[in-house]
Amino acid sequence: MSLELSERLKQMAPSATMAMAAKAKELKAQGRSIISFTAGEPNFNTPDAAKKFAVKAMNENQTHYTVTAGAIELRQAIAGYYARHFDLKYDAAKEIITGTGAKQLLYEAMGCLVNPGDEVILFAPAWVSYYEQIKLFGGVPVIIDTESDNYIPSPDKLEQAVNNKTKIIILNNPNNPTGAVYPHDVLEKIARIAVKHNLIIINDEIYERLIYGVNYLPHVLKLVPDARDLILNINGVSKSYAMTGWRLGYALGCEKIIKGLNSLQGHLTSNTSSITQWAAVGALTEPEVELEVENMRVEFGKRRDLAVKLLNEIPGLKFTEPSGAFYIFIDISNFLNKKLANGKIYKDDAAFCNDILDEKGLGLVPGSAFLSSNHVRISYSCSEDDIIEGMKRLKEFLA
């Protein structure tokens, strides 16, 4: 009997970030010296307060199903966080849902909002999963390149791209993979375009606490309050609280969208882990965690400065200094289609990344995975020693 996978799956590209990270881990398990710049996760520990809340929940046998949207105590904690940090009010019972990571909620959002043929606008470079999630539901990704604008979206180009098939604009601010933080006037103009054309904005702000130079990022809804019912905020505890393995994301939006997400999630996973939910309550409510988050942000700022300094010492590389997240997006076009120190010629960024991992034990992610070829993404979420050694290996490979 011949087994055939679905056409839907055949048309989907695997996650390049996960693939490169997995290959780096495999080589490390074989005893190789590996420096991985692939990971999209902090190398800090989960806050003690979160762990204490998780242990307490287990000891109190909070180990059963919660409602699909998540325990009301967690949704109240999320509402409190948005009230404190953004001065935004959301109804914990009707306008907030939690899920197994922000990625799941982004997928559910596509499932609830995208019909076949609907156009979804992406600002490239863009996180690897947006494009595939749009296609899974029959949507049409419309790519607006930002490289010529220092990775800042152009409201004029956005306005030109909107037509009667446009349904959604995806914002990712601070941005993965570029580390760009969008200026207030750009955010305001984008939101006003959404209001003008009645477009939904999926606002992925998972890195909102990790910005450098300032310690607060004004929310797009404070700039354009009229857009409230059109904006679905996606966030979680993975990046800001170093809780990637706990898998807890949340979405805040108008009641109609949240109700749709809840219906879809009820047929996917139901609630996320009850213990994870209580850990997130601890992270979001205990005052001492705020200091831990700030200390992590400051440390990432130092690592960013170190990585930028070392990259500037490598002739031929081009990049824009990031203002947020923990990534740098590097143009390697000067090193493609010419012979490098190893005697090889690389035609694209994927081949470049595969060989530098095999030969130098340095894990990078190809820019083509982010809709921007001839680039690589590095993550400086590792230790300073790893940053120094990794940049040394990169410099040697490019000699």
MOUR-V67867 format. One line per field, one symbol per residue. ss: DSSP state (H for helix, E for strand, C for the rest). psi: psi as a letter, one per 30 degrees, with the letter a starting at -180 (. if undefined). burial: + if it has 24 or more other C-alpha atoms within 12 Angstrom, else -. A space follows every 10 residues. Layout:
ss=???
psi=???
burial=???
This chain:
ss=CCCCCCHHHH CCCCCHHHHH HHHHHHHHHC CCCCEECCCC CCCCCCCHHH HHHHHHHHHC CCCCCCCCCC CHHHHHHHHH HHHHHHCCCC CCCCCEEEEC CHHHHHHHHH HHHCCCCCEE EEEECCCHHH HHHHHHCCCE EEEEECHHHC CCCCHHHHHH HCCCCEEEEE EECCCCCCCC CCCHHHHHHH HHHHHHHCCE EEEECCCCCC ECCCCCCCCH HHHCHHHHHH EEEEEECCCC CCCHHHCCEE EECCHHHHHH HHHHHCCCCC CCCHHHHHHH HHHHHCHHHH HHHHHHHHHH HHHHHHHHHH HHCCCCCEEC CCCECCEEEE ECHHHCCCEC CCCCECCCHH HHHHHHHHHH CEECEEHHHH CCCCEEEEEC CCCHHHHHHH HHHHHHHCC
psi=kkkklleeef fkkljeeeee eeeeeeeeff gkjkjjgfkh kkgllkkeee eeeeeeeefg higlkllefl keeeeeeeee efeeffhkkk jeefgkklai leeeeeeeee effklkfkkk kkjkklkefe eeeeefgglj kjkjkgefhh gkkjeeeeef fkaffkekkk kjjlkjgfgk kkleeeeeee eeeeeeghkk jjjjhfgffi lkelgkjkke ffeiffgeff kjkkaageef ghheffijll kkaleeeeee eeeefffdfb llkeeeeeee eeeffkefee eeeeeeeeee eeeeeeeeee effjkfkklk klflbhlkjk jgffglhlka fgglkkflfe eeeeefeeef hjklkkfffg gjlgllkkkh galeeeeeee eeeeeeef.
burial=---------- -----+++++ +-+++----- ---+++++++ ++++-+++++ +-++--+--- -----+++++ ++++++++++ ++-----+++ ++++++++++ ++++++++++ ++++---+++ ++++++++++ +++++++-++ +++++++--+ +++++-+++- ++---+++++ ++++++++++ +++--+++++ +++++-++++ ++++++++++ ++----++++ +-++--++++ ++++++++++ ++++++++++ +++++-++++ ++-++---++ ++++++++++ ++++++--++ -++--+++++ ++++++++-+ +--+--++++ ++++++++++ ++++++---- -----+-+++ ++++++++++ ++++++++++ ++++++++++ ++++-+++++ +-+++-++-
